[in-house]
Amino acid sequence: MITRYIRWATGALLAYLSIAPVRHGGHERIAGAAEIIAAILFVLPRVWRAGGAMLLAIIAFVFAVHSVGGNPPLMLVFPALLIVLIMAGTP
């Protein structure tokens, strides 16, 4: 039961943090929009695992892009939280 609320909070926060890249434009817009879609899927009961997998893939991609660009990747707690929630397996 508590994992449902944690999933909702995580999905809402990731969607909120993705609004700035969508407003920025360029390539960031595509990654931000994909992250918002994945965050919405993550909170839906039937497809939350697919949304979590999409979020992990998007975060890994953005992590790689930031690392290659010389920018320090921030907020690595989100992938860890996603992995824990997916491993818990409670919808």
N, C-alpha and C positions, 0 to 999 in steps of 0.2 A: 504494500500500500504506500509506504513512504517513498519507494523508488519512483512511483508515478509522479509524485510531487517534485522530486529531484529532477526527473526527466523534463517536466514542464518548465521548471526554473532554468535548467540548462538550455533547453531549446529556445526559450524566450530571450535569455541573455545573449546567446549566439546570434539569434535573428536581429536583436537590437544592435549588437556590435557590428553587424554586417551592413547596416544602413549607410554608414559613412563611406565605405568603399563604393557602394552603388551610386551615391551622389557624386563621388569623385570623378567617375567616368573612366574611359579607357579599358584596359584589361582588368582593372580592379572591379569594374562594374559586373563583368561576367562572373568572376569568382564570388563576389558578394551576393549576387542574385542566386547563384547555385547554392551558396551556403544558407541563404534564407529558405529556399525550397527544401533543402535537406533538413533544416531545423524544424520546419513545419511537419515533414514526414516523421521526424523523430518523436514528436509528441502524439501522433496518431496511433491508436492501439494496435491496429493490424499490420502496419508497415514500419513500426518503430525500429526494428533491427536493420532494415534496408536504409532508413534515414540515418541511423548511427554509422553504418558502414560508409555511406556517402559523406557524412561529416568527417569521418576519419580520413578518407581519401582527399577531400578538399583541404583539410588542415595540413595534411602531409605535403600536398602540392604547394600550398602557400608557404609552409615552412622551408621547403627547398628553394623556392623563388627568393625568399627573404635572405636565406643563407648565402646563396650565390651572389646576391646583390650587395652583400656586406652589411646588411642590417641585422641587428640582433633579433632573433625570433622571440616574441613575448607570449605570455599566457599559455605555457605548455601544460597547465593544469587541465585544460579542456580535453585534450586527447586521453589523459589518464582517467578523468571522470567518465568519459564516453566508454572507455574499455571496461571500467568497473561496472557500469550500468548494463552494458551488453552482456558481460559475463554473469551478472546476477540473473538475467533472463526473465525477470518479472515484467509482464506487460503493463 
